């Protein structure tokens, strides 16, 4: 390797050491190791180290076609040490602020979606259901009132007819009474059905 390539390699490895420190702290911040199972932490650790190892090799390949020298590891260690001594505190503060900003943006968007979309749709659905229920109750009330009114009118109209009917012979009255029971049962069924439906709407 030429001197310029070696210098570029060292500078790149120092930068990778700094990047490693940042990525490691970010990984530890989001992993929350005390709250994670050991098995999950084991697999995530392997993925982290393999990913960073491939990143280093890719960087070396782009600079010196993947040649490895001792000073490469020293440069990585130098960059990581510089991060720990000079930049770790600042980066952790910046990371916490970025996380806080992202969380606040997420909560803001969540509230916007709730108040601008979910809440109006919910209110609209409840309003429509209330209107339908109110109209249904009115219709059931009108139906019950009309039924009672018809029964009253029927009694008024048929009272003279019943009086005249009693003057007929008993044989004719028995046949008519049998037919009347069937009709009465049918109308009673209709009445009970209407009342039950009205009670359901009231609930």
C-alpha positions as CSV (number, residue, x, y, z in Angstrom):
1,X,0.0,0.0,0.0
2,X,1.2,3.5,-0.7
3,X,1.6,6.1,2.1
4,X,-1.5,8.0,1.1
5,X,-3.6,4.8,1.1
6,X,-2.3,3.9,4.6
7,X,-3.1,7.4,5.8
8,X,-6.6,7.1,4.4
9,X,-7.0,3.7,6.0
10,X,-5.9,5.0,9.4
11,X,-8.2,8.0,9.2
12,X,-11.1,5.8,8.1
13,X,-10.5,3.3,11.0
14,X,-10.3,6.2,13.5
15,X,-13.7,7.4,12.2
16,X,-15.0,3.8,12.4
17,X,-13.8,3.7,16.0
18,X,-15.8,6.8,16.7
19,X,-18.8,5.4,14.9
20,X,-18.5,2.1,16.8
21,X,-18.7,4.0,20.1
22,X,-21.8,5.9,18.9
23,X,-23.5,2.7,17.6
24,X,-22.6,0.8,20.8
25,X,-24.1,3.4,23.0
26,X,-27.2,3.7,20.8
27,X,-27.6,-0.1,20.8
28,X,-27.3,-0.3,24.6
29,X,-29.8,2.6,25.0
30,X,-32.5,0.8,23.0
31,X,-31.6,-2.7,24.1
32,X,-32.4,-2.1,27.8
33,X,-30.5,-5.2,28.8
34,X,-31.9,-5.6,32.3
35,X,-35.4,-5.9,30.9
36,X,-34.5,-8.3,28.1
37,X,-34.1,-12.1,28.3
38,X,-30.6,-13.4,28.0
39,X,-31.4,-15.4,24.9
40,X,-32.7,-12.3,23.0
41,X,-29.7,-10.3,24.2
42,X,-27.3,-13.0,23.0
43,X,-28.8,-13.1,19.5
44,X,-29.0,-9.3,19.2
45,X,-25.4,-9.0,20.3
46,X,-24.3,-11.4,17.7
47,X,-26.2,-9.5,15.0
48,X,-24.7,-6.2,16.2
49,X,-21.1,-7.4,16.1
50,X,-21.5,-9.2,12.8
51,X,-23.1,-6.1,11.2
52,X,-20.4,-3.8,12.5
53,X,-17.7,-6.3,11.4
54,X,-19.1,-6.3,7.8
55,X,-19.2,-2.5,7.9
56,X,-15.5,-2.3,8.8
57,X,-14.6,-4.8,6.1
58,X,-16.6,-2.9,3.5
59,X,-14.9,0.3,4.5
60,X,-11.5,-1.4,4.2
61,X,-12.4,-3.0,0.9
62,X,-13.3,0.4,-0.6
63,X,-10.0,2.0,0.6
64,X,-7.3,-0.7,0.3
65,X,-9.2,-3.7,-1.1
66,X,-9.5,-5.4,2.3
67,X,-5.9,-5.6,3.4
68,X,-5.6,-5.9,7.2
69,X,-2.6,-4.5,9.1
70,X,-1.9,-4.2,12.9
71,X,-2.3,-0.4,12.8
72,X,-5.9,-0.8,11.6
73,X,-6.8,-2.3,15.0
74,X,-4.8,0.4,16.8
75,X,-6.6,3.1,14.8
76,X,-10.0,1.5,15.7
77,X,-9.0,1.5,19.4
78,X,-7.8,5.1,19.1
79,X,-11.0,6.3,17.6
80,X,-13.1,4.4,20.2
81,X,-11.0,5.8,23.0
82,X,-11.3,9.3,21.7
83,X,-15.1,8.9,21.6
84,X,-15.2,7.6,25.2
85,X,-13.1,10.4,26.4
86,X,-14.3,13.4,24.4
87,X,-17.7,12.7,22.7
88,X,-19.6,10.1,24.7
89,X,-21.3,12.6,27.1
90,X,-22.2,15.0,24.3
91,X,-23.5,12.2,22.1
92,X,-25.6,10.6,24.8
93,X,-27.2,14.0,25.6
94,X,-27.9,14.5,21.9
95,X,-29.3,11.0,21.6
96,X,-31.7,11.6,24.4
97,X,-32.9,14.8,22.9
98,X,-33.4,13.2,19.5
99,X,-35.4,10.4,21.2
100,X,-37.5,12.9,23.1
101,X,-38.2,14.9,19.9
102,X,-39.2,11.8,18.0
103,X,-41.4,10.6,20.9
104,X,-43.1,14.1,21.1
105,X,-43.6,14.1,17.3
106,X,-45.2,10.6,17.5
107,X,-47.5,11.6,20.4
108,X,-48.5,14.8,18.5
109,X,-49.3,12.8,15.4
110,X,-51.2,10.3,17.5
111,X,-53.3,13.0,19.0
112,X,-53.9,14.6,15.6
113,X,-55.1,11.3,14.2
114,X,-57.3,10.8,17.2
115,X,-58.9,14.3,17.3
116,X,-59.1,14.8,13.5
117,X,-60.1,11.4,12.4
118,X,-61.0,8.8,15.1
119,X,-63.0,11.1,17.4
120,X,-65.1,12.8,14.6
121,X,-66.0,9.4,13.1
122,X,-66.9,8.0,16.5
123,X,-69.1,11.0,17.3
124,X,-70.7,10.8,13.8
125,X,-71.5,7.1,14.2
126,X,-73.0,7.6,17.7
127,X,-75.1,10.5,16.4
128,X,-76.4,8.5,13.5
129,X,-77.2,5.6,15.8
130,X,-78.9,7.9,18.3
131,X,-81.1,9.5,15.5
132,X,-82.0,6.0,14.2
133,X,-82.9,4.8,17.7
134,X,-85.0,8.0,18.3
135,X,-86.8,7.6,15.0
136,X,-87.4,3.9,15.8
137,X,-88.9,4.7,19.2
138,X,-91.2,7.3,17.7
139,X,-92.4,4.9,15.0
140,X,-93.0,2.2,17.7
141,X,-94.9,4.7,19.8
142,X,-97.0,5.7,16.8
143,X,-97.6,2.0,16.0
144,X,-98.7,1.2,19.5
145,X,-101.0,4.3,19.7
146,X,-102.5,3.5,16.3
147,X,-103.1,-0.1,17.4
148,X,-104.8,0.9,20.6
149,X,-106.9,3.5,18.7
150,X,-108.0,0.9,16.2
151,X,-108.9,-1.5,18.9
152,X,-111.0,1.2,20.6
153,X,-112.7,2.1,17.3
154,X,-113.3,-1.5,16.7
155,X,-115.0,-1.9,20.1
156,X,-117.2,1.1,19.5
157,X,-118.2,0.0,16.0
158,X,-118.8,-3.7,16.9
159,X,-120.6,-3.1,20.2
160,X,-124.0,-2.7,18.4
161,X,-123.1,-5.6,16.1
162,X,-122.4,-7.8,19.2
163,X,-125.7,-6.8,20.7
164,X,-127.6,-7.8,17.5
165,X,-125.4,-10.9,17.3
166,X,-126.7,-12.2,20.6
167,X,-130.2,-12.3,19.2
168,X,-129.0,-15.0,16.7
169,X,-129.6,-18.7,17.5
170,X,-126.9,-20.4,19.7
171,X,-125.8,-22.8,16.9
172,X,-124.7,-19.9,14.7
173,X,-123.1,-18.2,17.7
174,X,-120.9,-21.2,18.5
175,X,-119.6,-21.5,14.9
176,X,-118.9,-17.8,14.9
177,X,-117.3,-17.9,18.4
178,X,-114.8,-20.5,17.1
179,X,-113.9,-18.3,14.2
180,X,-113.6,-15.3,16.5
181,X,-111.2,-17.1,18.8
182,X,-108.9,-17.8,15.9
183,X,-109.0,-14.2,14.8
184,X,-108.5,-13.0,18.4
185,X,-105.5,-15.2,18.7
186,X,-104.0,-13.8,15.5
187,X,-104.5,-10.2,16.6
188,X,-103.2,-10.9,20.0
189,X,-100.0,-12.3,18.5
190,X,-99.6,-9.2,16.4
191,X,-100.2,-7.0,19.4
192,X,-97.6,-8.8,21.6
193,X,-95.1,-8.8,18.7
194,X,-95.5,-5.0,18.3
195,X,-95.1,-4.4,22.1
196,X,-92.0,-6.6,22.4
197,X,-90.4,-4.8,19.4
198,X,-91.2,-1.4,21.1
199,X,-89.7,-2.5,24.4
200,X,-86.5,-3.5,22.6
201,X,-86.2,-0.1,21.0
202,X,-86.6,1.5,24.4
203,X,-83.6,-0.4,25.7
